[in-house]
Amino acid sequence: MSVVWAATSLESGRFHPVERRSEAKDLAGRFNDLRSRGQGYVEVRSPDRDFPVLALAFRDDHAVVHLMSDTGRISLLAGDGTVPSGVEVEVPVMDVLAAFTGDFVLDVDRAWNLVRGFMQTRAADPLGEWCEV
């Protein structure tokens, strides 16, 4: 299955926004490499459409999933209870550490499984509750 993606560079540790088209296993390899380094940011979409784009920002065991459903429309996936709602967690969004409350934080393994599901179905609605920002 082919996907279009951009991710944190392994060499620089900074987000490399140039998209590449490859098999989903190549993105999985990049995610695994970033996971071994403790943090990263990836964006993925279908090769057939510009939207939706799913973004996964993670640091250690915490992740936040963004959905860009159209130009200027961004939503966050509701958290899974991994972190209490009043607690903030920082994850890298592109190249900036951004703080999110537990309302939007997921376990990184669960978040990656949702991204894998998105790559297979190309649908974001079944992933959970989205909150537009």
ROROZA-347924 format. One record per atom (N, C-alpha, C): residue in three letters; x, y, z; residue number from 1. Coordinates in nm, 3 decimals, always signed. Layout:
ROROZA-347924
[Ala [X Y Z] NUM] ...
//
This chain:
ROROZA-347924
[Met [+0.083 -0.116 +0.000] 1] [Met [+0.000 +0.000 +0.000] 1] [Met [+0.089 +0.124 +0.000] 1] [Ser [+0.062 +0.213 -0.091] 2] [Ser [+0.143 +0.333 -0.109] 2] [Ser [+0.083 +0.450 -0.029] 2] [Val [+0.172 +0.530 +0.032] 3] [Val [+0.131 +0.649 +0.106] 3] [Val [+0.226 +0.764 +0.073] 3] [Val [+0.183 +0.884 +0.101] 4] [Val [+0.268 +1.002 +0.089] 4] [Val [+0.292 +1.052 +0.230] 4] [Trp [+0.418 +1.078 +0.263] 5] [Trp [+0.450 +1.116 +0.400] 5] [Trp [+0.570 +1.209 +0.409] 5] [Ala [+0.576 +1.278 +0.522] 6] [Ala [+0.691 +1.362 +0.558] 6] [Ala [+0.714 +1.336 +0.707] 6] [Ala [+0.839 +1.351 +0.750] 7] [Ala [+0.870 +1.317 +0.889] 7] [Ala [+0.997 +1.387 +0.936] 7] [Thr [+1.019 +1.376 +1.065] 8] [Thr [+1.141 +1.424 +1.126] 8] [Thr [+1.260 +1.353 +1.060] 8] [Ser [+1.361 +1.429 +1.028] 9] [Ser [+1.483 +1.374 +0.968] 9] [Ser [+1.563 +1.300 +1.075] 9] [Leu [+1.614 +1.185 +1.040] 10] [Leu [+1.699 +1.110 +1.132] 10] [Leu [+1.834 +1.177 +1.147] 10] [Glu [+1.880 +1.245 +1.044] 11] [Glu [+2.010 +1.308 +1.048] 11] [Glu [+2.011 +1.436 +1.132] 11] [Ser [+1.913 +1.524 +1.106] 12] [Ser [+1.913 +1.655 +1.173] 12] [Ser [+1.826 +1.660 +1.298] 12] [Gly [+1.730 +1.569 +1.307] 13] [Gly [+1.635 +1.574 +1.417] 13] [Gly [+1.528 +1.681 +1.399] 13] [Arg [+1.527 +1.745 +1.281] 14] [Arg [+1.429 +1.848 +1.250] 14] [Arg [+1.329 +1.793 +1.149] 14] [Phe [+1.208 +1.852 +1.148] 15] [Phe [+1.107 +1.808 +1.053] 15] [Phe [+1.153 +1.838 +0.911] 15] [His [+1.145 +1.739 +0.826] 16] [His [+1.181 +1.753 +0.685] 16] [His [+1.050 +1.753 +0.605] 16] [Pro [+0.999 +1.871 +0.562] 17] [Pro [+0.866 +1.880 +0.505] 17] [Pro [+0.851 +1.829 +0.362] 17] [Val [+0.957 +1.785 +0.300] 18] [Val [+0.945 +1.735 +0.164] 18] [Val [+0.878 +1.598 +0.168] 18] [Glu [+0.763 +1.589 +0.101] 19] [Glu [+0.688 +1.464 +0.100] 19] [Glu [+0.758 +1.360 +0.012] 19] [Arg [+0.741 +1.236 +0.052] 20] [Arg [+0.789 +1.126 -0.031] 20] [Arg [+0.676 +1.025 -0.044] 20] [Arg [+0.675 +0.957 -0.155] 21] [Arg [+0.577 +0.851 -0.178] 21] [Arg [+0.650 +0.719 -0.167] 21] [Ser [+0.594 +0.630 -0.085] 22] [Ser [+0.657 +0.500 -0.066] 22] [Ser [+0.552 +0.402 -0.014] 22] [Glu [+0.598 +0.284 +0.012] 23] [Glu [+0.512 +0.185 +0.076] 23] [Glu [+0.498 +0.221 +0.223] 23] [Ala [+0.385 +0.183 +0.283] 24] [Ala [+0.359 +0.212 +0.424] 24] [Ala [+0.468 +0.155 +0.514] 24] [Lys [+0.530 +0.046 +0.473] 25] [Lys [+0.635 -0.015 +0.556] 25] [Lys [+0.756 +0.078 +0.571] 25] [Asp [+0.780 +0.164 +0.471] 26] [Asp [+0.891 +0.260 +0.482] 26] [Asp [+0.861 +0.366 +0.588] 26] [Leu [+0.737 +0.412 +0.594] 27] [Leu [+0.698 +0.506 +0.699] 27] [Leu [+0.705 +0.436 +0.835] 27] [Ala [+0.663 +0.312 +0.841] 28] [Ala [+0.672 +0.237 +0.967] 28] [Ala [+0.817 +0.226 +1.013] 28] [Gly [+0.908 +0.206 +0.919] 29] [Gly [+1.049 +0.202 +0.953] 29] [Gly [+1.098 +0.333 +1.010] 29] [Arg [+1.055 +0.445 +0.948] 30] [Arg [+1.095 +0.576 +0.998] 30] [Arg [+1.038 +0.597 +1.139] 30] [Phe [+0.910 +0.562 +1.157] 31] [Phe [+0.849 +0.576 +1.289] 31] [Phe [+0.929 +0.496 +1.393] 31] [Asn [+0.964 +0.374 +1.361] 32] [Asn [+1.040 +0.290 +1.455] 32] [Asn [+1.176 +0.352 +1.487] 32] [Asp [+1.242 +0.409 +1.386] 33] [Asp [+1.370 +0.475 +1.410] 33] [Asp [+1.353 +0.597 +1.500] 33] [Leu [+1.249 +0.677 +1.474] 34] [Leu [+1.223 +0.793 +1.557] 34] [Leu [+1.184 +0.751 +1.699] 34] [Arg [+1.107 +0.646 +1.707] 35] [Arg [+1.065 +0.596 +1.839] 35] [Arg [+1.187 +0.557 +1.922] 35] [Ser [+1.285 +0.495 +1.858] 36] [Ser [+1.406 +0.455 +1.931] 36] [Ser [+1.485 +0.577 +1.978] 36] [Arg [+1.462 +0.692 +1.914] 37] [Arg [+1.529 +0.817 +1.956] 37] [Arg [+1.445 +0.895 +2.056] 37] [Gly [+1.322 +0.851 +2.078] 38] [Gly [+1.241 +0.910 +2.184] 38] [Gly [+1.139 +1.014 +2.141] 38] [Gln [+1.147 +1.064 +2.017] 39] [Gln [+1.047 +1.162 +1.974] 39] [Gln [+1.050 +1.180 +1.824] 39] [Gly [+0.939 +1.236 +1.773] 40] [Gly [+0.932 +1.263 +1.630] 40] [Gly [+0.797 +1.317 +1.589] 40] [Tyr [+0.788 +1.349 +1.462] 41] [Tyr [+0.667 +1.404 +1.403] 41] [Tyr [+0.655 +1.348 +1.262] 41] [Val [+0.537 +1.293 +1.229] 42] [Val [+0.514 +1.241 +1.094] 42] [Val [+0.378 +1.289 +1.043] 42] [Glu [+0.370 +1.310 +0.914] 43] [Glu [+0.245 +1.341 +0.846] 43] [Glu [+0.225 +1.239 +0.736] 43] [Val [+0.101 +1.194 +0.718] 44] [Val [+0.073 +1.094 +0.615] 44] [Val [-0.061 +1.125 +0.549] 44] [Arg [-0.066 +1.094 +0.420] 45] [Arg [-0.189 +1.111 +0.343] 45] [Arg [-0.192 +1.009 +0.230] 45] [Ser [-0.305 +1.003 +0.164] 46] [Ser [-0.321 +0.917 +0.048] 46] [Ser [-0.249 +0.978 -0.071] 46] [Pro [-0.191 +0.896 -0.158] 47] [Pro [-0.128 +0.952 -0.277] 47] [Pro [-0.229 +1.010 -0.377] 47] [Asp [-0.357 +0.980 -0.357] 48] [Asp [-0.460 +1.023 -0.451] 48] [Asp [-0.524 +1.157 -0.418] 48] [Arg [-0.503 +1.205 -0.292] 49] [Arg [-0.570 +1.328 -0.249] 49] [Arg [-0.477 +1.407 -0.159] 49] [Asp [-0.496 +1.539 -0.158] 50] [Asp [-0.418 +1.625 -0.068] 50] [Asp [-0.468 +1.617 +0.076] 50] [Phe [-0.596 +1.587 +0.094] 51] [Phe [-0.657 +1.578 +0.226] 51] [Phe [-0.742 +1.453 +0.233] 51] [Pro [-0.760 +1.397 +0.350] 52] [Pro [-0.708 +1.440 +0.479] 52] [Pro [-0.562 +1.402 +0.499] 52] [Val [-0.497 +1.478 +0.588] 53] [Val [-0.360 +1.450 +0.632] 53] [Val [-0.367 +1.420 +0.781] 53] [Leu [-0.306 +1.311 +0.820] 54] [Leu [-0.299 +1.275 +0.962] 54] [Leu [-0.157 +1.300 +1.009] 54] [Ala [-0.143 +1.366 +1.124] 55] [Ala [-0.012 +1.394 +1.180] 55] [Ala [-0.001 +1.332 +1.318] 55] [Leu [+0.112 +1.271 +1.344] 56] [Leu [+0.141 +1.209 +1.473] 56] [Leu [+0.264 +1.277 +1.531] 56] [Ala [+0.245 +1.340 +1.647] 57] [Ala [+0.355 +1.403 +1.720] 57] [Ala [+0.374 +1.323 +1.848] 57] [Phe [+0.498 +1.281 +1.876] 58] [Phe [+0.516 +1.199 +1.995] 58] [Phe [+0.650 +1.227 +2.063] 58] [Arg [+0.649 +1.202 +2.191] 59] [Arg [+0.769 +1.214 +2.273] 59] [Arg [+0.757 +1.111 +2.384] 59] [Asp [+0.857 +1.026 +2.393] 60] [Asp [+0.855 +0.915 +2.488] 60] [Asp [+0.728 +0.832 +2.465] 60] [Asp [+0.646 +0.814 +2.567] 61] [Asp [+0.528 +0.728 +2.553] 61] [Asp [+0.400 +0.805 +2.524] 61] [His [+0.410 +0.935 +2.498] 62] [His [+0.292 +1.018 +2.477] 62] [His [+0.285 +1.068 +2.333] 62] [Ala [+0.162 +1.074 +2.281] 63] [Ala [+0.142 +1.117 +2.143] 63] [Ala [+0.017 +1.204 +2.132] 63] [Val [+0.018 +1.287 +2.030] 64] [Val [-0.099 +1.368 +1.994] 64] [Val [-0.120 +1.348 +1.845] 64] [Val [-0.246 +1.327 +1.806] 65] [Val [-0.280 +1.304 +1.666] 65] [Val [-0.363 +1.422 +1.615] 65] [His [-0.316 +1.483 +1.505] 66] [His [-0.383 +1.595 +1.440] 66] [His [-0.445 +1.544 +1.309] 66] [Leu [-0.555 +1.604 +1.272] 67] [Leu [-0.619 +1.579 +1.143] 67] [Leu [-0.632 +1.710 +1.070] 67] [Met [-0.573 +1.717 +0.952] 68] [Met [-0.593 +1.832 +0.864] 68] [Met [-0.690 +1.784 +0.757] 68] [Ser [-0.816 +1.824 +0.771] 69] [Ser [-0.919 +1.773 +0.681] 69] [Ser [-0.935 +1.858 +0.556] 69] [Asp [-0.881 +1.978 +0.560] 70] [Asp [-0.885 +2.069 +0.446] 70] [Asp [-0.791 +2.185 +0.478] 70] [Thr [-0.768 +2.272 +0.385] 71] [Thr [-0.681 +2.387 +0.411] 71] [Thr [-0.738 +2.468 +0.526] 71] [Gly [-0.658 +2.485 +0.630] 72] [Gly [-0.700 +2.564 +0.744] 72] [Gly [-0.790 +2.495 +0.844] 72] [Arg [-0.827 +2.371 +0.821] 73] [Arg [-0.913 +2.296 +0.915] 73] [Arg [-0.830 +2.190 +0.985] 73] [Ile [-0.810 +2.210 +1.116] 74] [Ile [-0.730 +2.117 +1.195] 74] [Ile [-0.811 +2.073 +1.315] 74] [Ser [-0.805 +1.944 +1.343] 75] [Ser [-0.872 +1.887 +1.459] 75] [Ser [-0.772 +1.802 +1.536] 75] [Leu [-0.799 +1.786 +1.665] 76] [Leu [-0.719 +1.699 +1.750] 76] [Leu [-0.803 +1.579 +1.791] 76] [Leu [-0.739 +1.464 +1.796] 77] [Leu [-0.807 +1.343 +1.841] 77] [Leu [-0.815 +1.347 +1.993] 77] [Ala [-0.931 +1.312 +2.047] 78] [Ala [-0.948 +1.310 +2.192] 78] [Ala [-0.853 +1.207 +2.253] 78] [Gly [-0.803 +1.239 +2.371] 79] [Gly [-0.709 +1.152 +2.440] 79] [Gly [-0.773 +1.023 +2.486] 79] [Asp [-0.687 +0.930 +2.527] 80] [Asp [-0.734 +0.798 +2.569] 80] [Asp [-0.724 +0.777 +2.721] 80] [Gly [-0.701 +0.885 +2.796] 81] [Gly [-0.692 +0.873 +2.941] 81] [Gly [-0.554 +0.839 +2.992] 81] [Thr [-0.457 +0.829 +2.900] 82] [Thr [-0.320 +0.800 +2.939] 82] [Thr [-0.267 +0.905 +3.036] 82] [Val [-0.306 +1.030 +3.015] 83] [Val [-0.264 +1.143 +3.097] 83] [Val [-0.391 +1.213 +3.147] 83] [Pro [-0.399 +1.246 +3.276] 84] [Pro [-0.517 +1.318 +3.326] 84] [Pro [-0.538 +1.450 +3.251] 84] [Ser [-0.663 +1.492 +3.241] 85] [Ser [-0.694 +1.610 +3.159] 85] [Ser [-0.626 +1.738 +3.206] 85] [Gly [-0.596 +1.753 +3.332] 86] [Gly [-0.533 +1.874 +3.382] 86] [Gly [-0.382 +1.877 +3.368] 86] [Val [-0.323 +1.769 +3.321] 87] [Val [-0.177 +1.759 +3.309] 87] [Val [-0.136 +1.791 +3.165] 87] [Glu [-0.028 +1.866 +3.150] 88] [Glu [+0.023 +1.899 +3.016] 88] [Glu [+0.141 +1.810 +2.980] 88] [Val [+0.147 +1.777 +2.851] 89] [Val [+0.256 +1.698 +2.794] 89] [Val [+0.309 +1.774 +2.674] 89] [Glu [+0.440 +1.777 +2.656] 90] [Glu [+0.499 +1.842 +2.540] 90] [Glu [+0.541 +1.737 +2.437] 90] [Val [+0.504 +1.763 +2.312] 91] [Val [+0.545 +1.679 +2.199] 91] [Val [+0.592 +1.771 +2.087] 91] [Pro [+0.681 +1.722 +2.000] 92] [Pro [+0.729 +1.807 +1.891] 92] [Pro [+0.628 +1.814 +1.776] 92] [Val [+0.581 +1.935 +1.747] 93] [Val [+0.496 +1.957 +1.630] 93] [Val [+0.585 +2.029 +1.530] 93] [Met [+0.617 +1.957 +1.426] 94] [Met [+0.720 +1.999 +1.331] 94] [Met [+0.849 +2.015 +1.411] 94] [Asp [+0.894 +2.138 +1.436] 95] [Asp [+1.020 +2.156 +1.507] 95] [Asp [+1.005 +2.226 +1.642] 95] [Val [+0.883 +2.242 +1.688] 96] [Val [+0.858 +2.315 +1.812] 96] [Val [+0.792 +2.222 +1.914] 96] [Leu [+0.841 +2.226 +2.038] 97] [Leu [+0.773 +2.151 +2.143] 97] [Leu [+0.644 +2.225 +2.177] 97] [Ala [+0.532 +2.155 +2.165] 98] [Ala [+0.402 +2.215 +2.193] 98] [Ala [+0.338 +2.140 +2.309] 98] [Ala [+0.272 +2.213 +2.397] 99] [Ala [+0.209 +2.154 +2.515] 99] [Ala [+0.061 +2.124 +2.486] 99] [Phe [+0.018 +2.005 +2.527] 100] [Phe [-0.121 +1.964 +2.513] 100] [Phe [-0.166 +1.907 +2.646] 100] [Thr [-0.292 +1.932 +2.680] 101] [Thr [-0.345 +1.873 +2.802] 101] [Thr [-0.377 +1.725 +2.776] 101] [Gly [-0.394 +1.654 +2.884] 102] [Gly [-0.427 +1.512 +2.873] 102] [Gly [-0.553 +1.485 +2.793] 102] [Asp [-0.636 +1.587 +2.771] 103] [Asp [-0.757 +1.571 +2.690] 103] [Asp [-0.725 +1.524 +2.549] 103] [Phe [-0.599 +1.549 +2.505] 104] [Phe [-0.561 +1.516 +2.367] 104] [Phe [-0.439 +1.424 +2.358] 104] [Val [-0.401 +1.364 +2.469] 105] [Val [-0.281 +1.279 +2.472] 105] [Val [-0.321 +1.133 +2.468] 105] [Leu [-0.250 +1.058 +2.384] 106] [Leu [-0.272 +0.913 +2.372] 106] [Leu [-0.141 +0.840 +2.401] 106] [Asp [-0.153 +0.715 +2.432] 107] [Asp [-0.037 +0.628 +2.441] 107] [Asp [+0.022 +0.617 +2.300] 107] [Val [+0.153 +0.625 +2.287] 108] [Val [+0.216 +0.630 +2.155] 108] [Val [+0.188 +0.504 +2.074] 108] [Asp [+0.182 +0.388 +2.137] 109] [Asp [+0.153 +0.265 +2.062] 109] [Asp [+0.011 +0.267 +2.006] 109] [Arg [-0.083 +0.312 +2.087] 110] [Arg [-0.222 +0.323 +2.039] 110] [Arg [-0.230 +0.424 +1.925] 110] [Ala [-0.162 +0.537 +1.940] 111] [Ala [-0.164 +0.639 +1.836] 111] [Ala [-0.108 +0.585 +1.705] 111] [Trp [+0.004 +0.511 +1.712] 112] [Trp [+0.063 +0.455 +1.591] 112] [Trp [-0.032 +0.354 +1.527] 112] [Asn [-0.100 +0.274 +1.607] 113] [Asn [-0.197 +0.180 +1.552] 113] [Asn [-0.310 +0.252 +1.479] 113] [Leu [-0.351 +0.368 +1.531] 114] [Leu [-0.454 +0.447 +1.462] 114] [Leu [-0.401 +0.501 +1.330] 114] [Val [-0.276 +0.544 +1.328] 115] [Val [-0.216 +0.593 +1.203] 115] [Val [-0.210 +0.478 +1.102] 115] [Arg [-0.172 +0.360 +1.146] 116] [Arg [-0.169 +0.244 +1.056] 116] [Arg [-0.308 +0.215 +1.001] 116] [Gly [-0.410 +0.225 +1.085] 117] [Gly [-0.548 +0.206 +1.037] 117] [Gly [-0.587 +0.310 +0.934] 117] [Phe [-0.547 +0.434 +0.956] 118] [Phe [-0.573 +0.541 +0.861] 118] [Phe [-0.505 +0.512 +0.727] 118] [Met [-0.382 +0.462 +0.731] 119] [Met [-0.312 +0.431 +0.606] 119] [Met [-0.385 +0.323 +0.527] 119] [Gln [-0.450 +0.232 +0.595] 120] [Gln [-0.521 +0.123 +0.527] 120] [Gln [-0.656 +0.168 +0.473] 120] [Thr [-0.730 +0.245 +0.554] 121] [Thr [-0.867 +0.280 +0.516] 121] [Thr [-0.880 +0.417 +0.450] 121] [Arg [-0.782 +0.506 +0.475] 122] [Arg [-0.784 +0.645 +0.427] 122] [Arg [-0.896 +0.724 +0.492] 122] [Ala [-0.953 +0.673 +0.601] 123] [Ala [-1.065 +0.739 +0.669] 123] [Ala [-1.024 +0.777 +0.811] 123] [Ala [-1.056 +0.901 +0.850] 124] [Ala [-1.020 +0.948 +0.984] 124] [Ala [-1.135 +0.937 +1.083] 124] [Asp [-1.258 +0.942 +1.036] 125] [Asp [-1.372 +0.941 +1.127] 125] [Asp [-1.375 +0.821 +1.221] 125] [Pro [-1.344 +0.700 +1.174] 126] [Pro [-1.350 +0.585 +1.264] 126] [Pro [-1.242 +0.583 +1.374] 126] [Leu [-1.146 +0.674 +1.369] 127] [Leu [-1.037 +0.671 +1.465] 127] [Leu [-1.078 +0.714 +1.604] 127] [Gly [-1.183 +0.794 +1.615] 128] [Gly [-1.228 +0.841 +1.746] 128] [Gly [-1.293 +0.977 +1.736] 128] [Glu [-1.302 +1.044 +1.850] 129] [Glu [-1.367 +1.174 +1.859] 129] [Glu [-1.268 +1.285 +1.823] 129] [Trp [-1.306 +1.367 +1.727] 130] [Trp [-1.221 +1.478 +1.682] 130] [Trp [-1.274 +1.610 +1.737] 130] [Cys [-1.182 +1.696 +1.780] 131] [Cys [-1.217 +1.828 +1.833] 131] [Cys [-1.149 +1.932 +1.743] 131] [Glu [-1.230 +2.009 +1.671] 132] [Glu [-1.174 +2.109 +1.580] 132] [Glu [-1.111 +2.223 +1.660] 132] [Val [-0.992 +2.268 +1.614] 133] [Val [-0.924 +2.379 +1.681] 133] [Val [-0.926 +2.503 +1.596] 133] 
//
